[in-house]
């Protein structure tokens, strides 16, 4: 840390020296371009403009001398001319000396500065001239700031949520906490035979639907349900717990081009996008870790209520269409159809 | 792909077809339809020349199914083929020849309204305006009987009592899985009606 500060000081010092050097060099060129005429024509102005530096003083001297001697005879004039030349040369010499002095100073300081240590590749990125045109570096910085902020906020959220005693899984409605601890585990790690058996029973219970399931990644079953000729749903089960639901139209598919099961893509129809949202809500509503088979049974039963999605009017408004959508909501208890906006 | 219903929308006397189309388009936009390009359904008749009893082969195209070509016989038997089928027909000149001046098409704007697709087309038979066809498609459903009531509600708000019952060619197939060919059959039926009406008003010389 201490090393860093001295480094910074050195850099600051050398920047200062560079500025001084630039100023001096600038001054030399200015003097040169002014030449002799400057001394004759505008001595007063020169006097006002320049400060108290050494060379300026000498300039002033020359200038005042100049002013005095303008009225003198011609041979004196030529001598004056020589003197002026000498004065200018003297000034120039002095300025050059200052420059060389400053330059050696700068060199000395510069030698003390060690190479800047690179912390990561991001620093290199900022040096890359090609990337100057792109915004990658600034964007990276921005996202770094965001992630930092997110960390802070999530830390705060954890503390706040930790104080909250209301937790879904510990609801006394289902069972007491003690009993729950033993059983939640079983809902997630139910053996495959149990899951298969449960699903076969479900398949028999719902003659209008077609259940198929596979285990593309081993443990979790991806269950596909076809309800009548109305919709298709994919339900990912972890043990017997519903983890993921997607609903698509009857003419859509849950298969990718290479035949793999695709649980991610959404339906292209607004109706089924809406249904997916409702089904996700329902999977949480029917969540019962102590009685996982009952949970999935009630969920499938609820889902089966959509077999008449397009053919029944809303129970409240009596219409088929509301916002150009059929009744996309089914009541959790009696599975009566309602429009999204008509449900109580 | 979903269930489609095609209806003829009558043009009242003393009003131009273009005006009625415009009113319909405004109506669709008022209920929230968003214009999504245009569409064309065209139909050409081919006559068999080898058989003693001449038979007609109708060739239809639909921009909604740009890679397909629909061939329909008098019996209603439909063949759905690639557009390459057009090239095949030119090789069948000895058997089927195009009837001149039989090209009829319905052309207009295509509107999207949630999961509905609404198409308002003006029908032209060999260049002259003949009438208006309104097609409403409900994409998520594949069974006509399931979504008929729902479609009826939208159709009636758009074209009124014309949509009292399902289109006649669809009535027999209400419980089958809907295919694009069914849409084409509905169009063909309307096109045939337009042709008949044109033949009556302009008897062949």
Interface residues (C-beta under 8 A of the other chain):
Chain A: X229 X230 X249 X250 X251 X269 X270 X271 X272 X308 X309 X310 X311 X313 X319 X320 X321 X323 X324 X325 X326
Chain B: X1 X2 X31 X32 X113 X114 X115 X116 X138 X139 X140 X141 X142 X143 X145 X146 X147 X149 X150 X153 X154 X177
